[in-house]
Amino acid sequence: MGTNFQRTMEITEGFLKPMIDAFRDEMPAPFEEFGHLYAAAAAENVDRYEDIAGAMTDESRRVALFEFGLVPQPFLAFGCAPLCLETYPFFFTRTNMETVYEFIEAGESAGVSSETCSTDRFIIGAAVKGELPGNSFFVTSSSPCDSTRISYPILQKMFECPMLYLDAPFRYDREAVRYYASQLKEQLIPFLETVTGRKLDIDRFREVITESNKAYEHLVDVHDTYKVLPAPHNGFLRLVPFFIYISGAGNPGTTRTLKLLSEDAARRVKEGRTQGPFEERHRALWVHVTPTFDIELFGWMEERFGAMVVSNSLSSSAILEPIDTTSLDSMLEGIAWQGLDMTMSIMRYDTEKLIQFSLNAYEDYRCDCMIVTQHVGCNSICGAQGMIRKVCRDRDIPVLFIELDYNDDRVLSKERLRSQIEDFFTTVMD
């Protein structure tokens, strides 16, 4: 077993930090004008992982390991360093695939079925290999899928780490939010008070929520600019704002990074220079998860086919109002809304609502085609294929279904992935 978080920090120090200066000073053509934005996003990641490493050795703090269905604000309010574990594999898929294979295989060797989502096999494998941060605790919920409901109890039994399990409702209405918020109040807050040794400070809680509201405004603003024809920023950069938010909402550094991105996009719209280095000829909505192992995929799509991935159905949920800071109850309801609307949490919807959610994004961002991931570890999206196909056929929406594992390129390689996309844009779209 290795040293906790060692490989993560080796990549942070040896790869991410040098990339900040490289992006800023030596961004390769034709994306030179976006270099400062890539540098800001990289610096945001460095700050987050350094904060986690610092909390591991600080007796007054803890590392909060949480999943989709929750947001970072409550953990920041209790002085914790939050890490959304569902985003953790992405750190390695973009830097060291051999480690990804090692952790996935370690999870399977520990008894986790190969049918389980690769994200959860990775997380358990990382725990087996000693890579997960120490001085930590888990908070999870019944959302979004069977894989998470299976994996987190396994982690608790393996490592005897404090864990709280919340019940995420399947409904999507005010009563569901109130139910989830009541669990945050009656279970999460007492749990955090116990594991951190701190009492809830309502003023600090409100301060964190206020900061996250500022970040949220910038998130909404930058997503709104992606509805402009042509859209500002390039495809990969359009995925950055949402994942920055769900990883660090409530942190002033996150707010500054999102402000930089939104102001840059707004300035390009105002000045009429949203056109990037490649002509926009198609707008694609990516439904479900995008592949994390091919960091240059979207740039390749833009260059070869003028195909811009302007949004994806799991990060187009920047549609809520800022959180009401009037009272503890109003803040918890706002956190509940955001948690239930975050990324994979929407997979708890019934299929009809999931499809409608995607159709709304398709219309809002004025797309002309869909790419639908059939992630092999997700029964929900794979089971919805027939219904999605029928809806798209009825509405004359060109759609490409791609069966892959978004973390593991051994299921579908980068070359085969691109071949399918090329066939789609050269035969169906042209």
C-alpha positions as a Markdown table, in Angstrom:
| # | Residue | x | y | z |
|---|---|---|---|---|
| 1 | Met | 0.0 | 0.0 | 0.0 |
| 2 | Gly | 1.3 | 3.4 | -0.9 |
| 3 | Thr | 1.4 | 6.7 | 0.9 |
| 4 | Asn | -1.9 | 8.6 | 1.0 |
| 5 | Phe | -2.3 | 11.0 | -1.9 |
| 6 | Gln | 1.3 | 10.6 | -2.9 |
| 7 | Arg | 0.8 | 10.0 | -6.6 |
| 8 | Thr | -1.8 | 12.8 | -6.8 |
| 9 | Met | 0.7 | 15.3 | -5.3 |
| 10 | Glu | 3.5 | 14.0 | -7.5 |
| 11 | Ile | 1.4 | 14.8 | -10.6 |
| 12 | Thr | 0.3 | 18.1 | -9.1 |
| 13 | Glu | 4.0 | 19.2 | -8.5 |
| 14 | Gly | 5.6 | 17.6 | -11.5 |
| 15 | Phe | 2.9 | 18.2 | -14.2 |
| 16 | Leu | 0.1 | 20.6 | -13.2 |
| 17 | Lys | 2.3 | 23.3 | -11.7 |
| 18 | Pro | 4.6 | 23.5 | -14.7 |
| 19 | Met | 1.6 | 23.5 | -17.0 |
| 20 | Ile | 0.4 | 26.8 | -15.5 |
| 21 | Asp | 3.3 | 28.7 | -16.8 |
| 22 | Ala | 3.3 | 26.7 | -20.1 |
| 23 | Phe | -0.4 | 27.6 | -20.7 |
| 24 | Arg | 0.2 | 31.2 | -19.9 |
| 25 | Asp | 3.5 | 31.7 | -21.8 |
| 26 | Glu | 3.7 | 29.0 | -24.4 |
| 27 | Met | 0.1 | 28.0 | -25.3 |
| 28 | Pro | 0.4 | 26.1 | -28.6 |
| 29 | Ala | -1.4 | 27.4 | -31.7 |
| 30 | Pro | -4.2 | 28.0 | -32.5 |
| 31 | Phe | -5.3 | 28.5 | -28.9 |
| 32 | Glu | -2.8 | 31.1 | -27.8 |
| 33 | Glu | -5.5 | 33.6 | -26.8 |
| 34 | Phe | -7.1 | 31.1 | -24.4 |
| 35 | Gly | -3.8 | 30.4 | -22.6 |
| 36 | His | -4.5 | 32.5 | -19.6 |
| 37 | Leu | -7.9 | 30.7 | -19.1 |
| 38 | Tyr | -6.3 | 27.3 | -19.2 |
| 39 | Ala | -3.7 | 28.5 | -16.8 |
| 40 | Ala | -6.3 | 29.7 | -14.3 |
| 41 | Ala | -8.2 | 26.4 | -14.5 |
| 42 | Ala | -4.9 | 24.5 | -13.9 |
| 43 | Ala | -4.1 | 26.8 | -11.0 |
| 44 | Glu | -7.5 | 26.1 | -9.5 |
| 45 | Asn | -6.8 | 22.4 | -9.5 |
| 46 | Val | -3.4 | 22.9 | -7.9 |
| 47 | Asp | -4.8 | 25.0 | -5.1 |
| 48 | Arg | -7.5 | 22.4 | -4.5 |
| 49 | Tyr | -5.1 | 19.4 | -4.2 |
| 50 | Glu | -2.6 | 21.4 | -2.1 |
| 51 | Asp | -5.4 | 22.3 | 0.3 |
| 52 | Ile | -6.4 | 18.6 | 0.6 |
| 53 | Ala | -2.8 | 17.6 | 1.2 |
| 54 | Gly | -2.5 | 20.4 | 3.9 |
| 55 | Ala | -5.7 | 19.2 | 5.6 |
| 56 | Met | -4.4 | 15.7 | 5.8 |
| 57 | Thr | -1.7 | 16.8 | 8.3 |
| 58 | Asp | -3.7 | 19.5 | 10.1 |
| 59 | Glu | -5.3 | 18.2 | 13.3 |
| 60 | Ser | -7.8 | 21.0 | 13.2 |
| 61 | Arg | -9.2 | 20.1 | 9.8 |
| 62 | Arg | -10.6 | 17.0 | 8.0 |
| 63 | Val | -10.8 | 16.0 | 4.3 |
| 64 | Ala | -14.4 | 15.6 | 3.2 |
| 65 | Leu | -14.8 | 12.9 | 0.5 |
| 66 | Phe | -18.3 | 13.3 | -1.1 |
| 67 | Glu | -20.1 | 12.4 | -4.3 |
| 68 | Phe | -22.5 | 13.8 | -6.8 |
| 69 | Gly | -25.8 | 14.6 | -5.0 |
| 70 | Leu | -23.9 | 16.8 | -2.6 |
| 71 | Val | -22.0 | 20.1 | -3.0 |
| 72 | Pro | -18.9 | 21.5 | -1.3 |
| 73 | Gln | -20.4 | 24.4 | 0.6 |
| 74 | Pro | -21.3 | 22.6 | 3.9 |
| 75 | Phe | -17.9 | 21.0 | 4.2 |
| 76 | Leu | -16.1 | 24.4 | 3.6 |
| 77 | Ala | -18.3 | 25.9 | 6.3 |
| 78 | Phe | -16.9 | 23.4 | 8.8 |
| 79 | Gly | -13.3 | 24.1 | 7.7 |
| 80 | Cys | -12.9 | 20.8 | 5.7 |
| 81 | Ala | -11.0 | 20.3 | 2.4 |
| 82 | Pro | -13.7 | 18.9 | 0.0 |
| 83 | Leu | -12.9 | 16.3 | -2.7 |
| 84 | Cys | -15.7 | 15.2 | -5.0 |
| 85 | Leu | -14.7 | 11.6 | -5.5 |
| 86 | Glu | -16.6 | 11.1 | -8.7 |
| 87 | Thr | -14.3 | 13.7 | -10.3 |
| 88 | Tyr | -11.2 | 12.2 | -8.9 |
| 89 | Pro | -10.6 | 9.6 | -11.8 |
| 90 | Phe | -10.5 | 12.5 | -14.3 |
| 91 | Phe | -7.3 | 13.8 | -12.6 |
| 92 | Phe | -5.6 | 10.6 | -13.7 |
| 93 | Thr | -7.3 | 9.9 | -17.0 |
| 94 | Arg | -5.8 | 13.1 | -18.3 |
| 95 | Thr | -2.4 | 12.6 | -16.9 |
| 96 | Asn | -1.6 | 8.9 | -16.3 |
| 97 | Met | -3.8 | 6.1 | -17.7 |
| 98 | Glu | -1.5 | 3.4 | -16.3 |
| 99 | Thr | -2.6 | 4.4 | -12.8 |
| 100 | Val | -6.2 | 4.3 | -13.9 |
| 101 | Tyr | -5.8 | 0.7 | -15.1 |
| 102 | Glu | -4.0 | -0.2 | -11.9 |
| 103 | Phe | -6.7 | 1.2 | -9.6 |
| 104 | Ile | -9.6 | -0.2 | -11.6 |
| 105 | Glu | -8.0 | -3.7 | -11.6 |
| 106 | Ala | -7.3 | -3.3 | -7.8 |
| 107 | Gly | -10.9 | -2.6 | -7.2 |
| 108 | Glu | -11.9 | -5.7 | -9.1 |
| 109 | Ser | -9.3 | -7.8 | -7.3 |
| 110 | Ala | -10.9 | -6.5 | -4.0 |
| 111 | Gly | -14.2 | -8.1 | -5.1 |
| 112 | Val | -16.0 | -5.3 | -6.9 |
| 113 | Ser | -17.8 | -6.6 | -10.0 |
| 114 | Ser | -16.5 | -5.5 | -13.4 |
| 115 | Glu | -20.1 | -4.6 | -14.2 |
| 116 | Thr | -19.9 | -1.8 | -11.6 |
| 117 | Cys | -19.2 | 1.7 | -12.9 |
| 118 | Ser | -15.5 | 2.3 | -13.5 |
| 119 | Thr | -15.6 | 5.4 | -11.4 |
| 120 | Asp | -16.5 | 3.3 | -8.3 |
| 121 | Arg | -14.0 | 0.6 | -9.2 |
| 122 | Phe | -11.4 | 3.3 | -9.5 |
| 123 | Ile | -12.3 | 4.8 | -6.1 |
| 124 | Ile | -12.2 | 1.5 | -4.3 |
| 125 | Gly | -8.9 | 0.6 | -6.1 |
| 126 | Ala | -7.4 | 3.9 | -5.1 |
| 127 | Ala | -8.4 | 3.2 | -1.5 |
| 128 | Val | -6.9 | -0.3 | -1.7 |
| 129 | Lys | -3.7 | 1.1 | -3.0 |
| 130 | Gly | -3.6 | 3.8 | -0.3 |
| 131 | Glu | -4.0 | 6.8 | -2.5 |
| 132 | Leu | -7.2 | 8.3 | -1.0 |
| 133 | Pro | -6.4 | 11.2 | 1.3 |
| 134 | Gly | -6.0 | 10.4 | 5.0 |
| 135 | Asn | -7.7 | 12.2 | 7.9 |
| 136 | Ser | -10.9 | 11.9 | 5.9 |
| 137 | Phe | -14.6 | 10.9 | 6.1 |
| 138 | Phe | -17.2 | 9.9 | 3.5 |
| 139 | Val | -20.6 | 11.5 | 2.8 |
| 140 | Thr | -22.7 | 9.8 | 0.2 |
| 141 | Ser | -26.3 | 9.4 | -0.8 |
| 142 | Ser | -28.7 | 7.0 | -2.6 |
| 143 | Ser | -28.2 | 9.1 | -5.7 |
| 144 | Pro | -27.5 | 8.6 | -8.5 |
| 145 | Cys | -27.1 | 4.8 | -9.1 |
| 146 | Asp | -26.6 | 1.3 | -7.9 |
| 147 | Ser | -22.8 | 1.5 | -8.3 |
| 148 | Thr | -22.5 | 4.2 | -5.7 |
| 149 | Arg | -25.0 | 2.5 | -3.4 |
| 150 | Ile | -22.8 | -0.6 | -3.5 |
| 151 | Ser | -19.4 | 1.0 | -3.4 |
| 152 | Tyr | -19.5 | 3.4 | -0.4 |
| 153 | Pro | -20.6 | 0.8 | 2.1 |
| 154 | Ile | -17.7 | -1.3 | 0.9 |
| 155 | Leu | -15.3 | 1.5 | 1.5 |
| 156 | Gln | -16.7 | 2.0 | 5.0 |
| 157 | Lys | -16.3 | -1.7 | 5.9 |
| 158 | Met | -12.8 | -1.9 | 4.4 |
| 159 | Phe | -11.4 | 1.2 | 6.1 |
| 160 | Glu | -13.7 | 1.9 | 9.1 |
| 161 | Cys | -13.8 | 5.5 | 8.1 |
| 162 | Pro | -16.7 | 7.7 | 9.3 |
| 163 | Met | -19.4 | 7.7 | 6.7 |
| 164 | Leu | -22.9 | 9.3 | 6.4 |
| 165 | Tyr | -25.4 | 7.9 | 4.0 |
| 166 | Leu | -28.3 | 10.2 | 2.9 |
| 167 | Asp | -31.4 | 9.3 | 1.1 |
| 168 | Ala | -31.8 | 11.2 | -2.1 |
| 169 | Pro | -35.5 | 11.3 | -3.3 |
| 170 | Phe | -36.4 | 10.2 | -6.9 |
| 171 | Arg | -38.9 | 13.0 | -7.2 |
| 172 | Tyr | -38.0 | 16.4 | -8.5 |
| 173 | Asp | -40.2 | 18.9 | -6.8 |
| 174 | Arg | -40.3 | 21.2 | -3.8 |
| 175 | Glu | -41.4 | 18.4 | -1.4 |
| 176 | Ala | -38.4 | 16.3 | -2.5 |
| 177 | Val | -36.1 | 19.3 | -1.9 |
| 178 | Arg | -37.6 | 19.8 | 1.6 |
| 179 | Tyr | -37.2 | 16.1 | 2.4 |
| 180 | Tyr | -33.5 | 16.2 | 1.3 |
| 181 | Ala | -32.9 | 19.5 | 3.2 |
| 182 | Ser | -34.3 | 18.0 | 6.4 |
| 183 | Gln | -31.7 | 15.2 | 6.1 |
| 184 | Leu | -29.0 | 17.8 | 5.7 |
| 185 | Lys | -30.2 | 19.5 | 8.9 |
| 186 | Glu | -30.9 | 16.5 | 11.0 |
| 187 | Gln | -28.1 | 14.2 | 9.8 |
| 188 | Leu | -25.4 | 16.0 | 7.9 |
| 189 | Ile | -24.8 | 18.9 | 10.3 |
| 190 | Pro | -24.7 | 16.8 | 13.4 |
| 191 | Phe | -22.4 | 14.4 | 11.6 |
| 192 | Leu | -20.0 | 17.2 | 10.6 |
| 193 | Glu | -20.1 | 18.6 | 14.1 |
| 194 | Thr | -19.0 | 15.2 | 15.4 |
| 195 | Val | -16.2 | 14.4 | 12.9 |
| 196 | Thr | -14.8 | 17.9 | 12.9 |
| 197 | Gly | -15.2 | 18.8 | 16.6 |
| 198 | Arg | -16.8 | 22.1 | 15.6 |
| 199 | Lys | -20.2 | 23.5 | 16.1 |
| 200 | Leu | -22.2 | 25.0 | 13.3 |
| 201 | Asp | -21.3 | 28.7 | 12.9 |
| 202 | Ile | -24.3 | 30.1 | 11.1 |
| 203 | Asp | -22.3 | 33.3 | 10.1 |
| 204 | Arg | -19.6 | 31.2 | 8.6 |
| 205 | Phe | -22.2 | 29.1 | 6.8 |
| 206 | Arg | -23.8 | 32.2 | 5.4 |
| 207 | Glu | -20.4 | 33.5 | 4.3 |
| 208 | Val | -19.7 | 30.4 | 2.3 |
| 209 | Ile | -23.1 | 30.3 | 0.7 |
| 210 | Thr | -22.8 | 34.0 | -0.2 |
| 211 | Glu | -19.5 | 33.3 | -1.9 |
| 212 | Ser | -20.9 | 30.3 | -3.7 |
| 213 | Asn | -23.8 | 32.6 | -5.0 |
| 214 | Lys | -21.2 | 34.9 | -6.5 |
| 215 | Ala | -19.6 | 31.9 | -8.2 |
| 216 | Tyr | -23.0 | 30.6 | -9.4 |
| 217 | Glu | -23.8 | 33.9 | -11.1 |
| 218 | His | -20.6 | 33.7 | -13.1 |
| 219 | Leu | -21.4 | 30.1 | -13.9 |
| 220 | Val | -24.8 | 31.1 | -15.3 |
| 221 | Asp | -23.3 | 34.0 | -17.2 |
| 222 | Val | -20.7 | 32.0 | -18.9 |
| 223 | His | -23.2 | 29.2 | -19.9 |
| 224 | Asp | -25.5 | 31.9 | -21.3 |
| 225 | Thr | -22.7 | 33.1 | -23.7 |
| 226 | Tyr | -22.4 | 29.6 | -25.1 |
| 227 | Lys | -25.9 | 30.1 | -26.7 |
| 228 | Val | -24.4 | 32.7 | -28.9 |
| 229 | Leu | -23.5 | 31.8 | -32.6 |
| 230 | Pro | -20.7 | 31.1 | -32.8 |
| 231 | Ala | -19.9 | 30.2 | -29.2 |
| 232 | Pro | -16.9 | 31.7 | -27.4 |
| 233 | His | -14.1 | 29.5 | -26.0 |
| 234 | Asn | -13.3 | 26.1 | -27.4 |
| 235 | Gly | -15.0 | 22.9 | -26.5 |
| 236 | Phe | -12.8 | 21.6 | -23.7 |
| 237 | Leu | -12.8 | 25.0 | -22.1 |
| 238 | Arg | -16.6 | 25.0 | -22.1 |
| 239 | Leu | -16.6 | 22.0 | -19.8 |
| 240 | Val | -14.4 | 23.7 | -17.2 |
| 241 | Pro | -16.8 | 26.1 | -15.5 |
| 242 | Phe | -19.3 | 23.6 | -14.2 |
| 243 | Phe | -16.7 | 21.2 | -12.9 |
| 244 | Ile | -14.8 | 24.0 | -11.2 |
| 245 | Tyr | -18.1 | 25.0 | -9.5 |
| 246 | Ile | -19.1 | 21.5 | -8.2 |
| 247 | Ser | -15.6 | 21.0 | -6.9 |
| 248 | Gly | -15.1 | 24.3 | -5.0 |
| 249 | Ala | -18.3 | 26.4 | -4.8 |
| 250 | Gly | -17.9 | 28.6 | -1.7 |
| 251 | Asn | -14.2 | 29.0 | -2.1 |
| 252 | Pro | -13.1 | 32.5 | -3.1 |
| 253 | Gly | -10.5 | 31.1 | -5.5 |
| 254 | Thr | -13.3 | 29.3 | -7.4 |
| 255 | Thr | -15.2 | 32.5 | -7.7 |
| 256 | Arg | -12.2 | 34.3 | -9.1 |
| 257 | Thr | -11.6 | 31.6 | -11.7 |
| 258 | Leu | -15.3 | 31.6 | -12.8 |
| 259 | Lys | -15.3 | 35.4 | -12.9 |
| 260 | Leu | -12.3 | 35.3 | -15.2 |
| 261 | Leu | -14.0 | 32.8 | -17.5 |
| 262 | Ser | -17.4 | 34.6 | -17.6 |
| 263 | Glu | -15.9 | 38.0 | -18.2 |
| 264 | Asp | -13.7 | 36.8 | -21.0 |
| 265 | Ala | -16.6 | 35.1 | -22.7 |
| 266 | Ala | -18.9 | 38.2 | -22.2 |
| 267 | Arg | -16.2 | 40.5 | -23.6 |
| 268 | Arg | -15.9 | 38.3 | -26.7 |
| 269 | Val | -19.6 | 38.5 | -27.2 |
| 270 | Lys | -19.7 | 42.2 | -26.7 |
| 271 | Glu | -16.8 | 42.8 | -29.1 |
| 272 | Gly | -18.3 | 40.4 | -31.7 |
| 273 | Arg | -15.3 | 38.1 | -31.7 |
| 274 | Thr | -16.7 | 34.8 | -30.5 |
| 275 | Gln | -15.4 | 32.9 | -33.5 |
| 276 | Gly | -12.6 | 30.7 | -32.5 |
| 277 | Pro | -9.8 | 29.4 | -34.6 |
| 278 | Phe | -12.2 | 27.1 | -36.5 |
| 279 | Glu | -15.4 | 27.9 | -38.3 |
| 280 | Glu | -18.5 | 26.7 | -36.4 |
| 281 | Arg | -20.6 | 24.5 | -38.7 |
| 282 | His | -22.4 | 22.2 | -36.2 |
| 283 | Arg | -23.5 | 22.4 | -32.6 |
| 284 | Ala | -23.6 | 19.2 | -30.6 |
| 285 | Leu | -25.2 | 18.4 | -27.3 |
| 286 | Trp | -23.3 | 15.6 | -25.6 |
| 287 | Val | -25.8 | 13.6 | -23.6 |
| 288 | His | -24.5 | 11.9 | -20.5 |
| 289 | Val | -20.8 | 11.7 | -19.7 |
| 290 | Thr | -18.0 | 12.8 | -22.1 |
| 291 | Pro | -14.9 | 10.6 | -22.4 |
| 292 | Thr | -12.2 | 11.8 | -20.0 |
| 293 | Phe | -9.3 | 10.0 | -21.6 |
| 294 | Asp | -9.1 | 12.0 | -24.8 |
| 295 | Ile | -8.4 | 15.6 | -23.7 |
| 296 | Glu | -7.9 | 16.8 | -27.3 |
| 297 | Leu | -11.2 | 15.3 | -28.6 |
| 298 | Phe | -13.2 | 18.5 | -28.8 |
| 299 | Gly | -10.4 | 20.4 | -30.4 |
| 300 | Trp | -10.1 | 17.7 | -33.0 |
| 301 | Met | -13.9 | 17.8 | -33.6 |
| 302 | Glu | -13.8 | 21.5 | -34.1 |
| 303 | Glu | -10.8 | 21.4 | -36.5 |
| 304 | Arg | -12.0 | 18.5 | -38.6 |
| 305 | Phe | -15.8 | 19.0 | -38.8 |
| 306 | Gly | -16.5 | 22.5 | -37.3 |
| 307 | Ala | -18.4 | 20.6 | -34.6 |
| 308 | Met | -18.7 | 22.5 | -31.4 |
| 309 | Val | -19.8 | 20.7 | -28.2 |
| 310 | Val | -21.5 | 23.7 | -26.7 |
| 311 | Ser | -22.9 | 21.9 | -23.7 |
| 312 | Asn | -23.6 | 18.5 | -22.3 |
| 313 | Ser | -26.7 | 17.3 | -20.6 |
| 314 | Leu | -25.0 | 16.8 | -17.2 |
| 315 | Ser | -23.5 | 20.3 | -17.0 |
| 316 | Ser | -26.3 | 22.3 | -18.5 |
| 317 | Ser | -28.1 | 22.6 | -15.2 |
| 318 | Ala | -27.1 | 26.1 | -14.5 |
| 319 | Ile | -30.7 | 27.1 | -14.3 |
| 320 | Leu | -31.5 | 27.6 | -10.6 |
| 321 | Glu | -31.7 | 30.7 | -8.5 |
| 322 | Pro | -28.9 | 31.7 | -6.1 |
| 323 | Ile | -29.3 | 30.2 | -2.6 |
| 324 | Asp | -31.5 | 32.3 | -0.2 |
| 325 | Thr | -29.3 | 33.2 | 2.8 |
| 326 | Thr | -32.2 | 34.4 | 5.0 |
| 327 | Ser | -32.1 | 31.4 | 7.4 |
| 328 | Leu | -30.5 | 28.1 | 7.9 |
| 329 | Asp | -33.5 | 26.3 | 6.5 |
| 330 | Ser | -33.5 | 28.4 | 3.3 |
| 331 | Met | -29.8 | 27.8 | 2.8 |
| 332 | Leu | -30.2 | 24.1 | 3.3 |
| 333 | Glu | -33.0 | 24.0 | 0.8 |
| 334 | Gly | -30.8 | 25.8 | -1.7 |
| 335 | Ile | -28.0 | 23.3 | -1.1 |
| 336 | Ala | -30.5 | 20.5 | -1.5 |
| 337 | Trp | -31.6 | 21.8 | -4.9 |
| 338 | Gln | -28.1 | 22.1 | -6.1 |
| 339 | Gly | -27.1 | 18.7 | -4.9 |
| 340 | Leu | -30.1 | 17.0 | -6.5 |
| 341 | Asp | -29.4 | 18.9 | -9.8 |
| 342 | Met | -25.7 | 18.2 | -10.0 |
| 343 | Thr | -24.4 | 16.1 | -12.8 |
| 344 | Met | -25.0 | 12.4 | -12.3 |
| 345 | Ser | -27.7 | 13.1 | -9.7 |
| 346 | Ile | -30.2 | 13.8 | -12.5 |
| 347 | Met | -29.8 | 10.1 | -13.5 |
| 348 | Arg | -32.2 | 9.4 | -10.7 |
| 349 | Tyr | -35.0 | 10.9 | -12.8 |
| 350 | Asp | -37.4 | 8.7 | -14.7 |
| 351 | Thr | -36.3 | 8.3 | -18.3 |
| 352 | Glu | -39.0 | 10.6 | -19.7 |
| 353 | Lys | -37.9 | 13.5 | -17.5 |
| 354 | Leu | -34.2 | 12.8 | -18.3 |
| 355 | Ile | -35.0 | 13.0 | -22.0 |
| 356 | Gln | -37.0 | 16.2 | -21.6 |
| 357 | Phe | -34.1 | 17.7 | -19.7 |
| 358 | Ser | -31.8 | 16.9 | -22.6 |
| 359 | Leu | -34.2 | 18.3 | -25.2 |
| 360 | Asn | -34.5 | 21.5 | -23.3 |
| 361 | Ala | -30.7 | 21.9 | -23.3 |
| 362 | Tyr | -30.7 | 21.0 | -27.1 |
| 363 | Glu | -33.1 | 23.8 | -27.8 |
| 364 | Asp | -31.5 | 26.3 | -25.4 |
| 365 | Tyr | -28.1 | 25.9 | -26.9 |
| 366 | Arg | -29.5 | 25.8 | -30.5 |
| 367 | Cys | -27.9 | 22.5 | -31.3 |
| 368 | Asp | -28.2 | 20.5 | -34.6 |
| 369 | Cys | -27.2 | 17.1 | -33.4 |
| 370 | Met | -26.8 | 14.9 | -30.3 |
| 371 | Ile | -24.0 | 12.5 | -29.2 |
| 372 | Val | -25.3 | 10.1 | -26.6 |
| 373 | Thr | -22.8 | 8.2 | -24.5 |
| 374 | Gln | -23.7 | 4.6 | -23.6 |
| 375 | His | -21.4 | 4.3 | -20.6 |
| 376 | Val | -21.1 | 0.6 | -20.0 |
| 377 | Gly | -21.3 | 1.1 | -16.2 |
| 378 | Cys | -24.5 | 3.0 | -16.3 |
| 379 | Asn | -27.7 | 0.9 | -16.6 |
| 380 | Ser | -29.8 | 4.1 | -16.6 |
| 381 | Ile | -28.5 | 5.6 | -19.8 |
| 382 | Cys | -28.0 | 2.3 | -21.6 |
| 383 | Gly | -31.6 | 1.4 | -20.8 |
| 384 | Ala | -32.8 | 4.7 | -22.2 |
| 385 | Gln | -31.3 | 4.2 | -25.6 |
| 386 | Gly | -34.5 | 3.0 | -27.3 |
| 387 | Met | -36.6 | 5.9 | -26.0 |
| 388 | Ile | -33.9 | 8.5 | -26.8 |
| 389 | Arg | -33.6 | 7.1 | -30.3 |
| 390 | Lys | -37.4 | 7.3 | -30.9 |
| 391 | Val | -37.7 | 10.8 | -29.5 |
| 392 | Cys | -34.8 | 12.0 | -31.8 |
| 393 | Arg | -36.4 | 10.2 | -34.8 |
| 394 | Asp | -39.7 | 11.8 | -34.2 |
| 395 | Arg | -38.1 | 15.3 | -33.9 |
| 396 | Asp | -35.6 | 14.7 | -36.8 |
| 397 | Ile | -32.7 | 15.2 | -34.5 |
| 398 | Pro | -29.5 | 13.5 | -35.8 |
| 399 | Val | -28.1 | 11.4 | -33.0 |
| 400 | Leu | -24.9 | 9.3 | -32.6 |
| 401 | Phe | -24.8 | 6.6 | -29.8 |
| 402 | Ile | -21.4 | 5.6 | -28.6 |
| 403 | Glu | -20.8 | 2.7 | -26.3 |
| 404 | Leu | -17.7 | 3.3 | -24.2 |
| 405 | Asp | -16.3 | 3.5 | -20.7 |
| 406 | Tyr | -15.7 | 7.2 | -20.1 |
| 407 | Asn | -12.7 | 6.4 | -17.8 |
| 408 | Asp | -11.2 | 3.4 | -19.5 |
| 409 | Asp | -10.0 | 3.5 | -23.1 |
| 410 | Arg | -9.6 | -0.3 | -23.2 |
| 411 | Val | -13.3 | -0.6 | -23.7 |
| 412 | Leu | -13.3 | 1.8 | -26.7 |
| 413 | Ser | -10.0 | 3.3 | -27.7 |
| 414 | Lys | -9.4 | 6.9 | -28.6 |
| 415 | Glu | -8.9 | 5.9 | -32.3 |
| 416 | Arg | -12.2 | 3.9 | -32.5 |
| 417 | Leu | -14.1 | 6.7 | -30.7 |
| 418 | Arg | -12.9 | 9.2 | -33.2 |
| 419 | Ser | -13.6 | 6.9 | -36.1 |
| 420 | Gln | -17.3 | 6.7 | -35.1 |
| 421 | Ile | -17.5 | 10.5 | -34.7 |
| 422 | Glu | -15.9 | 11.0 | -38.1 |
| 423 | Asp | -18.3 | 8.6 | -39.7 |
| 424 | Phe | -21.2 | 10.5 | -38.2 |
| 425 | Phe | -20.2 | 14.0 | -39.2 |
| 426 | Thr | -19.1 | 13.0 | -42.7 |
| 427 | Thr | -22.1 | 10.9 | -43.6 |
| 428 | Val | -25.1 | 12.0 | -41.5 |
| 429 | Met | -24.3 | 15.7 | -40.9 |
| 430 | Asp | -22.6 | 16.6 | -44.3 |
